[in-house]
Amino acid sequence: MLFESKIDGHRALELAYSTDLSCWNPTGVPVLPDLPEAKRDPCILEQDDGSFLIFLCTPNPEGSSITVTRTTDFAHFDSPKTCLLIRDGVPWGGMESPFVVHRNRLYYLFFTHAHRHYYETVVCSSETVERFSTDNIVTTLYGHAAEVFNYQGKTFISSSGPEDGQRLNRHGLYLAQLE
C-alpha cells in the first residue's frame, strides 16, 4: 500500500506491507524522495512484464501535472517523467486522483482537474503512458476520483462526491456499470 505520511516532519509517500490486509507494516522510508514534497494520489498499474507503473499528482511551477514512474520492487524506480501538464498557473497542483486503464492498445487517463471543477473527471487517451494530452480528451464525466474495475465479468466505474449537485450536495461513493 502506498499512502501519504509524515517522515522527518515532511509530507511523503510511504510504503506499507501486509499479509492479511488487516495488519500493515509501514517502512518509514519515503518513496521517490527526489520528487517534490506534495506528490499524492498514487495509481498503480501492473504491467504484463511484472513491473508496475505508478502515476502521481505532482506540483510543477508551470501548472498542474501528473508524473509516471516504473518499478519492479517498490524500492527502486525509473526516472519519473511528466506524462501530463496543464499550464493552468496552479503550482500546488490542481489535478487529483489519476487513474489509468489499458484497453485495446490504448491507455485512458482519468483525472479530476480540481482547479477547474472539483466534480469533473476528464478522460484522455494515449498510445503510450509517457505522454497524455488534453488534445485527446475522450469524454468528461460528472464525478470525482473515478476508478474503473471489473467484477463478475462486468466493468464498473466508481466516483466519490455528489451524484447530483442539485440534490443538497449529497456525498458518497457511487458505482455505475460501464458498457
ZICOR-V999604 format. One record per run of one state. SS is the DSSP state (alpha for helix, beta for strand, coil for the rest). FROM is the first residue (numbers start at 1). TO is the last residue. Records with the same first field share a line. If there is no record, write none. Layout:
SS->FROM-TO ; FROM-TO
This chain:
coil->1-1 ; 8-9 ; 18-24 ; 32-39 ; 47-51 ; 61-62 ; 72-76 ; 78-80 ; 87-94 ; 104-105 ; 114-119 ; 127-133 ; 143-146 ; 152-153 ; 161-172 ; 179-179
beta->2-7 ; 10-17 ; 25-31 ; 40-46 ; 52-60 ; 63-71 ; 77-77 ; 81-86 ; 95-103 ; 106-113 ; 120-126 ; 137-142 ; 147-151 ; 154-160 ; 173-178
alpha->134-136
